[in-house]
């Protein structure tokens, strides 16, 4: 199941609806569905923030492969942006030293089993894998 | 879609989804909080890092005057997100 979405955070409602339809079709439970929403939002908004001027829509593809969920996000004619290189966040930092922001990719890494990135022919491609049974 | 209301005892009631598309709306309201407050998550279904950022910025600002936010009635999924972010140590969560 795949769909392209306009490059605006306002597209999130449509994206959540798209994910909800996929979850219902594939009997994805509430906990995994929550994680799927969060992971896709964080990765999608990163694409939006890093290349706001890019006129192209962003493709989101969701696939259930047995006990694995595979999520692809593809940004076309994009500059490279590799989320796997995001620095570690010190979540034990005290309140005064805590920085606002920068938690998105940290949360993604916490909620999925694999996060991959490739840049091919001007396309930024993120692949996320989440195992449904452990 | 996120909605923020004021409860009968002055608590802040969140409902819907606290995502990146509602950050400006939320920031506008949280920026008006100047004293310790309770934030009720009873009807909040979802939160992402964008929502966490609004709450953290408010907590940091309030802490400068010895005030804080107390967060109550979180669902399990949202509580997990707070834990992953290490926010369970910078907020009182009941």
Backbone of each chain as ProteinMPNN parsed JSONL, in Angstrom:
{"seq_chain_A": "XXXXXXXXXXXXXXXXXXXXXXXXXXXXXXXXXXXXXXXXXXXXXXXXXXXXXXXXXXXXXXXXXXXXXXXXXXXXXXXXXXXXXXXXXXXXXXXXXXXXXXXXXXXXXXXXXXXXXXXXXXXXXXXXXXXXXX", "coords_chain_A": {"N_chain_A": [[0.854, -1.174, 0.0], [0.688, 2.136, -0.975], [1.239, 5.688, -1.027], [1.379, 9.083, -2.114], [2.251, 12.113, -0.456], [1.581, 15.575, 0.221], [4.165, 17.975, 0.84], [3.974, 19.011, 3.63], [3.381, 19.756, 7.07], [0.743, 19.751, 7.603], [-0.254, 17.662, 6.214], [-0.337, 15.536, 7.852], [-2.718, 14.55, 9.064], [-3.974, 13.217, 6.938], [-2.055, 11.305, 6.504], [-2.107, 9.811, 8.89], [-4.615, 8.737, 8.611], [-4.257, 7.137, 6.391], [-2.39, 5.296, 7.432], [-3.979, 4.182, 9.411], [-5.91, 2.851, 7.865], [-4.323, 0.898, 6.665], [-3.509, -0.491, 8.962], [-5.929, -1.545, 9.871], [-6.619, -3.21, 7.751], [-4.606, -5.118, 7.894], [-4.782, -6.209, 10.384], [-3.299, -5.007, 12.49], [-2.116, -4.462, 15.746], [-3.057, -2.117, 18.412], [-0.862, -1.079, 19.766], [1.329, -1.41, 18.022], [0.367, 0.041, 15.91], [0.306, 2.609, 16.99], [3.067, 3.03, 17.264], [3.775, 2.94, 14.58], [2.493, 5.209, 13.55], [3.948, 7.205, 14.924], [6.604, 6.78, 14.103], [6.437, 7.17, 11.313], [5.496, 9.821, 11.265], [7.689, 11.221, 12.458], [9.8, 10.731, 10.631], [8.747, 11.661, 8.221], [8.251, 14.396, 8.828], [10.836, 15.193, 9.212], [11.909, 15.055, 6.618], [10.324, 17.074, 5.503], [11.142, 19.341, 6.982], [13.859, 19.509, 6.35], [13.983, 19.926, 3.613], [12.204, 22.132, 2.705], [11.631, 23.566, 0.437], [11.471, 21.901, -1.711], [9.501, 20.867, -4.406], [8.333, 18.415, -4.748], [6.131, 15.671, -3.958], [6.03, 13.414, -1.123], [6.692, 10.01, -0.89], [5.027, 7.387, 0.791], [5.261, 4.09, 1.795], [3.746, 1.123, 2.865], [4.187, -2.12, 3.983], [3.196, -5.402, 4.762], [5.027, -8.133, 5.62], [4.697, -11.143, 6.29], [5.615, -11.679, 9.513], [6.737, -9.232, 9.713], [6.822, -5.687, 9.516], [7.266, -3.433, 6.925], [8.403, -0.283, 6.225], [8.605, 2.306, 3.929], [9.956, 5.459, 3.125], [10.143, 7.851, 0.672], [11.921, 10.483, -0.742], [11.942, 12.657, -3.415], [14.257, 13.983, -5.858], [15.995, 15.074, -3.934], [18.205, 16.49, -1.41], [20.875, 14.672, 0.158], [19.923, 13.157, 3.196], [20.564, 11.628, 5.996], [19.091, 9.777, 8.36], [20.11, 7.811, 9.973], [22.509, 8.653, 10.825], [22.126, 10.414, 12.83], [23.002, 11.994, 15.885], [23.559, 10.58, 19.189], [21.161, 10.937, 21.807], [21.289, 12.33, 24.993], [19.359, 11.124, 27.301], [19.285, 11.257, 29.982], [19.947, 13.675, 30.879], [19.837, 16.597, 33.002], [17.023, 18.767, 33.759], [17.611, 21.646, 33.333], [19.709, 21.432, 31.535], [18.67, 20.139, 29.403], [17.994, 19.995, 25.951], [15.591, 21.497, 23.806], [13.967, 19.721, 21.335], [15.23, 17.557, 18.663], [14.65, 14.951, 19.323], [13.256, 13.229, 17.72], [14.392, 11.239, 15.858], [15.691, 9.683, 17.686], [13.505, 8.578, 19.091], [12.35, 7.106, 17.015], [14.344, 5.158, 16.585], [14.149, 3.787, 18.976], [11.718, 2.538, 18.688], [11.639, 0.822, 16.533], [12.943, -2.082, 14.749], [14.857, -2.092, 12.767], [16.63, 0.426, 10.964], [17.215, 1.912, 7.949], [19.101, 3.643, 5.401], [19.329, 4.969, 2.14], [20.814, 6.677, -0.63], [19.991, 7.28, -3.769], [20.317, 8.084, -7.137], [19.469, 10.758, -6.683], [17.382, 10.323, -4.982], [16.163, 10.179, -1.72], [15.98, 7.556, 0.396], [14.318, 5.968, 2.934], [14.185, 3.145, 4.963], [12.324, 1.253, 7.185], [12.086, -1.321, 9.543], [9.877, -3.263, 11.367], [9.46, -5.757, 13.679], [6.774, -7.944, 14.242], [6.311, -10.044, 15.943], [7.981, -11.254, 18.745]], "CA_chain_A": [[0.0, 0.0, 0.0], [1.539, 3.319, -0.996], [0.562, 6.933, -1.385], [2.223, 10.277, -2.02], [1.652, 13.158, 0.38], [2.185, 16.902, 0.025], [5.269, 18.233, 1.762], [3.532, 19.974, 4.65], [2.965, 19.036, 8.279], [-0.722, 19.645, 7.565], [-0.619, 16.389, 5.58], [-0.288, 14.452, 8.845], [-4.038, 13.923, 9.268], [-4.18, 12.257, 5.839], [-1.09, 10.214, 6.703], [-2.617, 8.957, 9.97], [-5.762, 8.023, 8.061], [-3.648, 6.127, 5.512], [-1.811, 4.26, 8.307], [-5.12, 3.523, 10.065], [-6.49, 1.934, 6.881], [-3.376, -0.224, 6.547], [-3.547, -1.254, 10.224], [-7.185, -2.311, 9.904], [-6.55, -4.244, 6.711], [-3.632, -6.151, 8.257], [-4.974, -6.574, 11.802], [-2.173, -4.523, 13.29], [-2.69, -4.066, 17.04], [-3.028, -0.7, 18.764], [0.48, -0.685, 20.179], [2.159, -1.298, 16.81], [-0.21, 1.12, 15.125], [0.81, 3.844, 17.627], [4.484, 3.146, 16.888], [3.816, 3.217, 13.146], [2.155, 6.634, 13.405], [5.027, 8.048, 15.432], [7.788, 6.609, 13.254], [6.195, 7.824, 10.02], [5.453, 11.283, 11.487], [9.028, 11.766, 12.703], [10.613, 10.664, 9.406], [8.112, 12.539, 7.237], [8.481, 15.807, 9.183], [12.261, 15.471, 8.977], [12.024, 15.369, 5.181], [9.683, 18.375, 5.278], [11.959, 20.401, 7.579], [15.173, 19.626, 5.722], [13.877, 20.406, 2.224], [10.855, 22.707, 2.568], [11.441, 24.19, -0.891], [11.313, 20.857, -2.729], [8.083, 20.842, -4.797], [7.833, 17.043, -4.914], [5.453, 14.995, -2.857], [6.828, 12.369, -0.467], [6.006, 8.713, -0.975], [5.055, 6.491, 1.961], [4.835, 2.733, 1.416], [3.622, 0.226, 4.014], [4.068, -3.512, 3.524], [3.315, -6.451, 5.777], [5.698, -9.306, 5.06], [4.627, -12.117, 7.374], [5.637, -11.085, 10.855], [7.493, -7.969, 9.674], [6.263, -4.52, 8.831], [8.31, -2.684, 6.23], [7.95, 1.075, 5.921], [9.527, 3.087, 3.092], [9.644, 6.856, 2.812], [11.033, 8.254, -0.421], [11.892, 11.897, -1.098], [12.484, 12.732, -4.775], [15.088, 15.169, -6.159], [16.31, 15.596, -2.603], [19.581, 16.459, -0.924], [20.991, 13.547, 1.095], [19.647, 13.385, 4.627], [20.643, 10.263, 6.53], [18.694, 9.784, 9.776], [20.878, 6.833, 10.765], [23.705, 9.329, 11.337], [21.75, 11.356, 13.903], [23.761, 11.762, 17.121], [22.847, 10.031, 20.341], [20.578, 11.923, 22.714], [21.453, 11.952, 26.4], [18.025, 11.28, 27.899], [19.431, 11.359, 31.436], [20.346, 15.057, 31.174], [18.938, 17.299, 33.927], [16.105, 19.69, 33.074], [18.226, 22.884, 32.801], [20.626, 21.121, 30.435], [17.942, 19.483, 28.322], [17.719, 20.833, 24.788], [14.294, 21.244, 23.2], [14.12, 19.254, 19.957], [16.245, 16.545, 18.392], [14.281, 13.645, 19.879], [12.489, 12.438, 16.753], [15.076, 10.029, 15.368], [15.926, 8.86, 18.888], [12.277, 7.813, 19.343], [12.22, 6.121, 15.93], [15.267, 4.046, 16.833], [13.627, 3.034, 20.118], [10.456, 1.858, 18.4], [11.726, -0.106, 15.401], [14.042, -3.048, 14.845], [15.918, -1.715, 11.824], [16.473, 1.714, 10.27], [18.208, 1.959, 6.867], [19.009, 4.806, 4.522], [20.174, 4.975, 0.936], [20.624, 7.831, -1.501], [20.225, 6.743, -5.104], [19.785, 8.904, -8.23], [18.774, 11.939, -6.164], [16.267, 9.94, -4.112], [16.443, 9.815, -0.331], [15.083, 6.433, 0.703], [14.425, 5.441, 4.301], [13.461, 1.889, 5.181], [12.194, 0.885, 8.595], [11.5, -2.649, 9.732], [9.412, -3.558, 12.727], [9.009, -7.143, 13.846], [5.499, -7.981, 14.956], [6.371, -11.063, 17.0], [9.346, -11.389, 19.264]], "C_chain_A": [[0.899, 1.236, 0.0], [0.761, 4.536, -1.447], [1.566, 8.082, -1.273], [1.48, 11.357, -1.241], [2.362, 14.484, 0.148], [3.157, 17.183, 1.155], [4.891, 19.323, 2.764], [3.129, 19.192, 5.896], [1.45, 18.887, 8.332], [-1.182, 18.356, 6.891], [-0.725, 15.257, 6.605], [-1.64, 13.775, 9.065], [-4.31, 12.877, 8.195], [-3.262, 11.053, 6.018], [-1.584, 9.254, 7.799], [-3.813, 8.128, 9.48], [-5.281, 6.856, 7.176], [-3.105, 4.964, 6.358], [-2.939, 3.475, 9.004], [-5.768, 2.502, 9.139], [-5.622, 0.696, 6.719], [-3.468, -1.121, 7.786], [-4.808, -2.11, 10.302], [-7.12, -3.475, 8.933], [-5.658, -5.412, 7.126], [-3.694, -6.554, 9.727], [-3.783, -6.204, 12.675], [-2.732, -4.031, 14.631], [-2.381, -2.594, 17.362], [-1.605, -0.205, 19.091], [1.406, -0.475, 18.965], [1.666, -0.139, 15.944], [0.253, 2.488, 15.668], [2.258, 4.079, 17.191], [4.629, 3.535, 15.413], [3.508, 4.694, 12.873], [3.338, 7.516, 13.788], [6.253, 7.991, 14.513], [7.596, 7.352, 11.919], [6.146, 9.345, 10.207], [6.865, 11.853, 11.628], [9.862, 11.801, 11.414], [10.068, 11.611, 8.341], [8.428, 14.007, 7.562], [9.963, 16.178, 9.053], [12.511, 15.81, 7.515], [11.477, 16.776, 4.918], [10.587, 19.512, 5.778], [13.275, 20.595, 6.83], [15.115, 20.132, 4.286], [12.498, 21.037, 1.992], [10.57, 23.237, 1.163], [11.22, 23.168, -2.007], [9.824, 20.74, -3.112], [7.48, 19.428, -4.843], [7.101, 16.524, -3.682], [6.344, 13.878, -2.317], [6.03, 11.071, -0.474], [6.14, 7.945, 0.338], [4.503, 5.137, 1.51], [4.831, 1.866, 2.669], [3.384, -1.183, 3.499], [4.099, -4.425, 4.736], [3.887, -7.681, 5.094], [5.754, -10.347, 6.181], [4.602, -11.422, 8.717], [6.462, -9.797, 10.891], [6.676, -6.888, 8.995], [7.418, -3.774, 8.193], [7.725, -1.336, 5.813], [9.018, 1.75, 5.066], [9.019, 4.521, 2.999], [10.639, 7.282, 1.742], [10.805, 9.731, -0.756], [12.613, 12.028, -2.444], [13.229, 14.046, -5.028], [15.521, 15.861, -4.873], [17.808, 15.662, -2.374], [19.681, 15.277, 0.045], [20.668, 13.98, 2.528], [19.533, 12.004, 5.273], [20.293, 10.242, 8.024], [19.494, 8.802, 10.628], [22.132, 7.47, 11.357], [23.401, 10.312, 12.476], [22.486, 10.98, 15.19], [22.9, 11.185, 18.233], [22.305, 11.172, 21.202], [20.794, 11.441, 24.143], [20.136, 12.191, 27.133], [18.079, 11.341, 29.431], [19.79, 12.783, 31.862], [19.335, 15.732, 32.103], [18.111, 18.335, 33.16], [16.794, 20.951, 32.529], [19.127, 22.622, 31.593], [19.947, 20.44, 29.246], [17.714, 20.444, 27.163], [16.339, 20.487, 24.254], [14.52, 20.847, 21.751], [15.16, 18.158, 19.846], [15.902, 15.154, 18.897], [13.656, 12.692, 18.859], [13.156, 11.144, 16.338], [15.412, 9.095, 16.53], [14.697, 7.982, 19.16], [12.068, 6.741, 18.274], [13.095, 4.906, 16.22], [14.789, 3.175, 17.993], [12.461, 2.137, 19.721], [10.514, 0.873, 17.243], [12.908, -1.055, 15.589], [15.188, -2.713, 13.899], [15.577, -0.374, 11.187], [17.59, 1.803, 9.235], [17.999, 3.207, 6.022], [19.851, 4.563, 3.285], [19.805, 6.195, 0.093], [21.003, 7.386, -2.905], [19.55, 7.636, -6.142], [18.953, 10.078, -7.711], [17.582, 11.604, -5.272], [16.781, 9.573, -2.724], [15.458, 8.719, 0.048], [15.357, 5.923, 2.109], [13.604, 4.153, 4.366], [13.497, 1.556, 6.669], [11.576, -0.507, 8.664], [11.098, -2.811, 11.187], [8.906, -4.992, 12.769], [7.748, -7.16, 14.696], [5.503, -9.002, 16.083], [7.802, -11.199, 17.436], [9.439, -12.626, 20.122]], "O_chain_A": [[1.767, 1.377, 0.862], [-0.241, 4.431, -2.155], [2.477, 8.052, -0.446], [0.262, 11.5, -1.345], [3.57, 14.528, -0.089], [2.995, 16.696, 2.274], [5.438, 20.425, 2.731], [2.595, 18.088, 5.791], [0.93, 18.007, 9.019], [-2.355, 17.991, 6.977], [-1.151, 14.152, 6.27], [-1.701, 12.558, 9.233], [-4.809, 11.79, 8.488], [-3.643, 9.922, 5.721], [-1.49, 8.036, 7.651], [-3.995, 6.978, 9.881], [-5.828, 5.753, 7.217], [-3.332, 3.797, 6.039], [-2.852, 2.257, 9.162], [-6.136, 1.411, 9.576], [-6.131, -0.423, 6.644], [-3.501, -2.347, 7.677], [-4.762, -3.258, 10.744], [-7.52, -4.592, 9.26], [-5.917, -6.558, 6.757], [-2.764, -7.169, 10.248], [-3.326, -6.999, 13.496], [-3.702, -3.273, 14.658], [-1.58, -1.936, 16.698], [-1.212, 0.909, 18.746], [2.156, 0.498, 18.897], [2.461, 0.568, 15.325], [0.552, 3.402, 14.898], [2.626, 5.187, 16.8], [5.483, 4.343, 15.047], [4.179, 5.341, 12.068], [3.686, 8.453, 13.069], [6.855, 9.016, 14.191], [8.488, 8.068, 11.464], [6.698, 10.08, 9.389], [7.199, 12.853, 10.993], [10.549, 12.786, 11.143], [10.83, 12.281, 7.645], [8.823, 14.77, 6.679], [10.299, 17.338, 8.812], [13.245, 16.75, 7.21], [12.091, 17.567, 4.202], [10.773, 20.516, 5.09], [13.751, 21.722, 6.693], [16.086, 20.704, 3.791], [11.716, 20.541, 1.181], [9.414, 23.342, 0.751], [10.829, 23.53, -3.116], [8.98, 20.537, -2.24], [6.265, 19.27, -4.962], [7.404, 16.882, -2.544], [7.293, 13.453, -2.976], [4.853, 11.041, -0.112], [7.223, 7.863, 0.918], [3.423, 5.053, 0.925], [5.791, 1.871, 3.44], [2.494, -1.415, 2.68], [4.925, -4.252, 5.632], [3.324, -8.203, 4.131], [6.732, -10.421, 6.925], [3.678, -10.668, 9.022], [6.84, -9.326, 11.964], [5.944, -7.137, 8.037], [8.431, -3.512, 8.841], [6.695, -1.265, 5.142], [10.193, 1.766, 5.431], [7.826, 4.768, 2.819], [11.845, 7.091, 1.899], [9.684, 10.17, -1.012], [13.746, 11.57, -2.598], [12.871, 15.088, -4.478], [15.422, 17.082, -4.746], [18.585, 14.986, -3.048], [18.692, 14.915, 0.683], [21.098, 15.038, 2.989], [18.531, 11.308, 5.112], [21.106, 10.643, 8.856], [19.553, 8.935, 11.851], [22.748, 6.917, 12.268], [24.303, 10.955, 13.012], [22.584, 9.804, 15.541], [21.674, 11.292, 18.214], [22.919, 12.234, 21.305], [20.516, 10.286, 24.466], [19.833, 13.314, 27.537], [17.047, 11.462, 30.091], [19.921, 13.067, 33.052], [18.134, 15.48, 32.012], [18.465, 18.726, 32.047], [16.582, 21.297, 31.367], [19.288, 23.487, 30.733], [20.574, 20.197, 28.214], [17.287, 21.58, 27.371], [15.95, 19.318, 24.248], [15.196, 21.563, 21.013], [15.879, 17.863, 20.8], [16.757, 14.268, 18.904], [13.543, 11.492, 19.109], [12.562, 10.072, 16.449], [15.417, 7.873, 16.377], [14.831, 6.787, 19.426], [11.664, 5.618, 18.575], [12.643, 3.766, 16.115], [15.003, 1.963, 17.991], [12.236, 1.097, 20.34], [9.542, 0.16, 16.991], [13.753, -0.86, 16.463], [16.347, -3.009, 14.188], [14.417, -0.071, 10.907], [18.769, 1.774, 9.586], [16.899, 3.752, 5.933], [20.951, 4.018, 3.367], [18.67, 6.672, 0.099], [22.174, 7.144, -3.201], [18.355, 7.914, -6.043], [17.873, 10.36, -8.229], [16.852, 12.501, -4.852], [17.703, 8.772, -2.573], [14.245, 8.928, 0.023], [16.468, 5.504, 2.434], [12.474, 4.094, 3.882], [14.546, 1.576, 7.312], [10.647, -0.819, 7.919], [11.871, -2.534, 12.105], [8.035, -5.383, 11.992], [7.66, -6.49, 15.724], [4.781, -8.846, 17.068], [8.72, -11.253, 16.618], [10.506, -12.926, 20.659]]}, "seq_chain_B": "XXXXXXXXXXXXXXXXXXXXXXXXXXXXXXXXXXXXXXXXXXXXXXXXXXXXXXXXXXXXXXXXXXXXXXXXXXXXXXXXXXXXXXXXXXXXXX", "coords_chain_B": {"N_chain_B": [[-7.098, 15.42, 15.858], [-5.486, 17.869, 17.848], [-6.88, 19.208, 20.836], [-7.195, 21.736, 23.257], [-8.323, 22.374, 26.438], [-9.652, 24.106, 29.326], [-9.966, 22.752, 32.537], [-12.418, 22.265, 35.25], [-11.05, 22.76, 37.623], [-8.942, 24.306, 36.915], [-7.118, 22.773, 35.605], [-5.239, 21.633, 32.73], [-6.668, 20.346, 29.926], [-5.99, 17.867, 27.667], [-6.843, 16.673, 24.436], [-7.247, 14.301, 21.749], [-4.818, 14.312, 19.148], [-1.462, 14.999, 19.617], [0.484, 16.306, 17.567], [2.948, 17.252, 15.012], [1.579, 19.052, 13.407], [0.049, 20.599, 15.062], [1.56, 22.124, 16.695], [2.045, 24.948, 16.758], [-0.427, 25.983, 17.58], [-0.615, 24.732, 20.116], [1.665, 25.72, 21.394], [1.056, 28.409, 21.573], [-0.877, 28.376, 23.57], [0.342, 27.048, 25.768], [2.377, 28.821, 26.267], [1.171, 30.78, 27.727], [0.988, 29.898, 30.287], [1.919, 30.462, 33.578], [2.295, 29.561, 36.11], [2.562, 26.74, 38.419], [0.975, 23.857, 37.126], [-1.552, 21.395, 36.368], [-1.583, 18.911, 33.913], [-3.852, 17.176, 32.09], [-3.959, 14.079, 30.617], [-5.948, 12.364, 29.937], [-7.732, 12.144, 27.689], [-6.019, 12.17, 25.586], [-4.746, 10.758, 22.705], [-2.364, 10.354, 21.411], [1.09, 11.246, 21.032], [3.88, 12.984, 19.664], [7.396, 13.701, 18.996], [7.225, 16.393, 18.543], [5.136, 17.343, 20.149], [6.212, 16.688, 22.621], [8.295, 18.496, 22.702], [7.016, 20.985, 23.068], [5.973, 20.666, 25.635], [8.333, 20.251, 27.106], [9.709, 22.688, 26.728], [7.993, 24.394, 28.07], [8.147, 23.359, 30.673], [10.842, 23.869, 31.266], [10.893, 26.654, 31.196], [9.081, 27.289, 33.283], [10.441, 26.171, 35.435], [12.423, 27.957, 35.96], [11.324, 29.773, 37.67], [10.723, 28.268, 39.796], [8.438, 26.775, 39.399], [6.226, 24.173, 38.045], [5.047, 21.62, 35.701], [2.577, 19.154, 36.231], [1.864, 15.926, 35.148], [-0.915, 13.981, 34.317], [-2.877, 10.904, 34.135], [-1.978, 9.448, 31.779], [-2.052, 7.414, 28.811], [-0.846, 4.035, 28.177], [0.825, 3.858, 25.906], [1.654, 6.476, 25.439], [2.951, 6.959, 27.81], [5.109, 5.228, 27.492], [6.476, 6.547, 25.421], [7.276, 8.852, 26.775], [9.024, 7.679, 28.534], [11.013, 6.595, 26.835], [12.042, 8.969, 25.926], [13.209, 9.919, 28.15], [11.785, 11.611, 29.708], [10.459, 11.012, 31.964], [11.949, 11.634, 34.084], [12.102, 14.353, 34.212], [9.619, 15.353, 34.496], [6.863, 15.354, 36.774], [4.934, 12.563, 36.868], [1.802, 11.295, 37.225]], "CA_chain_B": [[-6.571, 16.78, 15.973], [-5.34, 18.267, 19.259], [-7.736, 20.251, 21.41], [-6.761, 22.049, 24.616], [-9.368, 23.072, 27.187], [-9.367, 24.319, 30.743], [-10.884, 21.98, 33.372], [-13.101, 23.017, 36.318], [-10.111, 23.149, 38.686], [-7.803, 25.003, 36.323], [-6.202, 21.852, 34.939], [-5.221, 21.738, 31.27], [-7.178, 19.084, 29.401], [-5.574, 17.606, 26.288], [-7.562, 15.578, 23.778], [-6.901, 14.098, 20.339], [-3.452, 13.936, 18.776], [-0.51, 16.108, 19.781], [1.498, 16.049, 16.539], [3.666, 18.431, 14.512], [0.687, 20.012, 12.753], [-0.658, 21.386, 16.071], [2.551, 22.708, 17.601], [1.856, 26.399, 16.907], [-1.637, 26.145, 18.403], [-0.303, 24.318, 21.485], [2.664, 26.627, 21.949], [0.334, 29.641, 21.895], [-1.594, 28.199, 24.844], [1.294, 26.716, 26.842], [3.175, 30.021, 26.576], [0.437, 31.653, 28.651], [1.034, 29.306, 31.638], [2.984, 31.116, 34.34], [2.444, 28.963, 37.444], [2.45, 25.282, 38.417], [-0.315, 23.432, 36.58], [-1.763, 19.976, 36.086], [-1.977, 18.644, 32.526], [-4.578, 15.904, 32.104], [-3.806, 13.371, 29.344], [-7.007, 11.343, 29.864], [-8.303, 11.976, 26.34], [-4.995, 12.318, 24.546], [-4.499, 9.437, 22.113], [-1.072, 10.224, 20.721], [2.008, 12.388, 21.089], [5.151, 12.755, 18.963], [8.459, 14.551, 19.545], [6.792, 17.792, 18.431], [4.379, 17.621, 21.37], [7.153, 16.632, 23.747], [9.073, 19.74, 22.681], [6.206, 22.058, 23.657], [5.899, 20.412, 27.08], [9.656, 20.458, 27.703], [10.003, 24.133, 26.728], [7.183, 24.982, 29.147], [8.716, 22.913, 31.953], [12.112, 24.58, 31.477], [10.577, 28.066, 31.504], [8.473, 27.346, 34.615], [11.44, 25.798, 36.443], [13.233, 29.148, 36.29], [10.68, 30.472, 38.799], [10.353, 27.265, 40.808], [7.119, 26.187, 39.086], [6.357, 22.97, 37.199], [3.839, 20.959, 35.205], [2.373, 17.77, 36.661], [1.134, 15.261, 34.074], [-1.719, 12.886, 34.884], [-3.775, 10.074, 33.305], [-1.419, 9.08, 30.465], [-2.228, 6.013, 28.39], [0.408, 3.278, 28.239], [1.684, 4.154, 24.753], [2.246, 7.8, 25.654], [3.908, 6.812, 28.921], [6.312, 4.622, 26.899], [7.192, 7.597, 24.684], [7.931, 9.685, 27.798], [10.152, 6.917, 29.086], [12.068, 6.545, 25.804], [12.633, 10.309, 25.818], [13.791, 10.285, 29.438], [10.982, 12.691, 30.293], [9.911, 10.58, 33.262], [12.792, 12.201, 35.15], [12.004, 15.816, 34.235], [8.23, 15.693, 34.816], [6.145, 14.495, 37.707], [3.876, 11.887, 36.112], [0.962, 10.498, 38.14]], "C_chain_B": [[-6.571, 17.231, 17.437], [-6.323, 19.367, 19.65], [-7.265, 20.478, 22.854], [-7.855, 22.873, 25.292], [-8.916, 23.258, 28.625], [-10.409, 23.559, 31.556], [-11.449, 22.82, 34.498], [-12.162, 23.479, 37.43], [-8.847, 23.798, 38.13], [-6.816, 24.085, 35.634], [-6.321, 21.998, 33.418], [-5.603, 20.377, 30.698], [-6.755, 18.921, 27.948], [-6.459, 16.507, 25.705], [-7.15, 15.509, 22.309], [-5.448, 13.7, 20.153], [-2.535, 15.148, 18.848], [0.648, 15.843, 18.809], [2.061, 17.359, 15.995], [2.739, 19.478, 13.887], [-0.01, 20.925, 13.768], [0.283, 22.103, 17.049], [2.321, 24.211, 17.815], [0.655, 26.71, 17.799], [-1.308, 25.848, 19.868], [0.667, 25.298, 22.149], [1.994, 27.937, 22.386], [-0.359, 29.545, 23.243], [-0.611, 27.929, 25.985], [2.156, 27.924, 27.227], [2.479, 30.964, 27.558], [0.465, 31.112, 30.086], [2.209, 29.914, 32.403], [3.154, 30.525, 35.742], [2.24, 27.451, 37.348], [1.042, 24.86, 38.001], [-0.348, 21.929, 36.397], [-2.207, 19.847, 34.628], [-2.578, 17.246, 32.482], [-4.56, 15.273, 30.705], [-4.931, 12.355, 29.085], [-7.503, 11.081, 28.436], [-7.297, 12.226, 25.225], [-4.63, 10.931, 24.025], [-3.04, 9.233, 21.734], [-0.221, 11.454, 20.957], [3.29, 12.007, 20.342], [6.201, 13.692, 19.574], [8.076, 16.029, 19.488], [6.023, 18.209, 19.692], [5.279, 17.621, 22.589], [7.931, 17.938, 23.85], [8.318, 20.898, 23.327], [6.162, 21.903, 25.186], [7.243, 20.687, 27.762], [10.003, 21.948, 27.786], [9.237, 24.817, 27.857], [7.772, 24.627, 30.511], [10.015, 23.666, 32.273], [11.852, 26.04, 31.883], [10.011, 28.19, 32.917], [9.499, 27.081, 35.715], [12.296, 26.996, 36.86], [12.633, 29.945, 37.444], [10.168, 29.471, 39.842], [8.991, 26.624, 40.595], [7.316, 24.935, 38.233], [4.989, 22.503, 36.699], [3.774, 19.575, 35.838], [1.473, 17.108, 35.622], [0.366, 14.061, 34.638], [-2.494, 12.135, 33.789], [-3.26, 9.758, 31.894], [-1.775, 7.648, 30.095], [-0.845, 5.352, 28.291], [1.368, 3.655, 27.102], [2.394, 5.503, 24.937], [3.267, 7.738, 26.789], [5.22, 6.194, 28.418], [7.148, 5.673, 26.169], [7.936, 8.505, 25.67], [9.156, 8.986, 28.376], [11.318, 6.87, 28.097], [12.805, 7.884, 25.723], [13.34, 10.732, 27.106], [13.013, 11.393, 30.124], [10.393, 12.297, 31.635], [10.777, 11.116, 34.415], [12.689, 13.733, 35.21], [10.556, 16.312, 34.455], [7.736, 14.808, 35.957], [4.974, 13.898, 36.931], [3.096, 10.999, 37.077], [-0.073, 9.701, 37.365]], "O_chain_B": [[-7.534, 17.002, 18.168], [-6.56, 20.316, 18.902], [-6.974, 19.525, 23.576], [-8.261, 23.924, 24.794], [-7.942, 22.658, 29.078], [-11.607, 23.695, 31.304], [-11.023, 23.958, 34.697], [-12.437, 24.472, 38.104], [-7.812, 23.833, 38.796], [-5.79, 24.542, 35.13], [-7.35, 22.423, 32.893], [-4.936, 19.376, 30.96], [-7.115, 19.734, 27.095], [-6.786, 15.534, 26.385], [-6.759, 16.509, 21.707], [-4.913, 12.871, 20.889], [-2.791, 16.181, 18.228], [1.656, 15.239, 19.176], [1.697, 18.44, 16.457], [3.079, 20.66, 13.845], [-0.604, 21.929, 13.375], [-0.143, 22.615, 18.084], [2.398, 24.688, 18.947], [0.716, 27.587, 18.66], [-1.674, 26.617, 20.757], [0.506, 25.656, 23.316], [2.324, 28.497, 23.432], [-0.422, 30.529, 23.98], [-0.728, 28.526, 27.055], [2.608, 28.036, 28.367], [3.114, 31.838, 28.148], [0.013, 31.794, 31.007], [3.348, 29.885, 31.937], [4.049, 30.933, 36.483], [1.797, 26.943, 36.317], [0.048, 25.425, 38.458], [0.69, 21.276, 36.284], [-3.087, 20.574, 34.168], [-1.911, 16.259, 32.793], [-5.072, 15.845, 29.743], [-4.868, 11.582, 28.128], [-7.67, 9.93, 28.031], [-7.667, 12.463, 24.075], [-4.255, 10.044, 24.793], [-2.533, 8.111, 21.731], [-0.734, 12.567, 21.069], [3.727, 10.857, 20.383], [5.925, 14.389, 20.55], [8.552, 16.826, 20.296], [6.237, 19.295, 20.229], [5.129, 18.453, 23.484], [8.195, 18.428, 24.948], [8.908, 21.7, 24.05], [6.295, 22.878, 25.926], [7.296, 21.271, 28.844], [10.531, 22.41, 28.797], [9.765, 25.709, 28.521], [7.883, 25.48, 31.391], [10.25, 24.05, 33.419], [12.498, 26.579, 32.782], [10.405, 29.082, 33.668], [9.442, 27.682, 36.788], [12.823, 27.04, 37.972], [13.336, 30.699, 38.117], [9.3, 29.786, 40.655], [8.447, 25.999, 41.506], [8.418, 24.663, 37.758], [3.941, 22.921, 37.191], [4.795, 18.9, 35.969], [0.438, 17.662, 35.255], [0.932, 13.231, 35.348], [-2.729, 12.647, 32.695], [-4.024, 9.797, 30.93], [-1.8, 6.768, 30.955], [0.184, 6.027, 28.319], [2.576, 3.758, 27.314], [3.578, 5.644, 24.63], [4.313, 8.383, 26.733], [6.304, 6.58, 28.856], [8.374, 5.691, 26.282], [9.083, 8.882, 25.431], [10.177, 9.61, 28.666], [12.47, 7.079, 28.476], [14.012, 7.935, 25.487], [13.99, 11.777, 27.148], [13.532, 12.045, 31.03], [9.884, 13.147, 32.366], [10.378, 11.055, 35.578], [13.151, 14.339, 36.178], [10.306, 17.511, 34.58], [8.147, 13.654, 36.084], [4.131, 14.623, 36.404], [3.649, 10.073, 37.671], [-0.866, 8.974, 37.963]]}, "name": "protein", "num_of_chains": 2, "seq": "XXXXXXXXXXXXXXXXXXXXXXXXXXXXXXXXXXXXXXXXXXXXXXXXXXXXXXXXXXXXXXXXXXXXXXXXXXXXXXXXXXXXXXXXXXXXXXXXXXXXXXXXXXXXXXXXXXXXXXXXXXXXXXXXXXXXXXXXXXXXXXXXXXXXXXXXXXXXXXXXXXXXXXXXXXXXXXXXXXXXXXXXXXXXXXXXXXXXXXXXXXXXXXXXXXXXXXXXXXXXXXXXXXXX"}
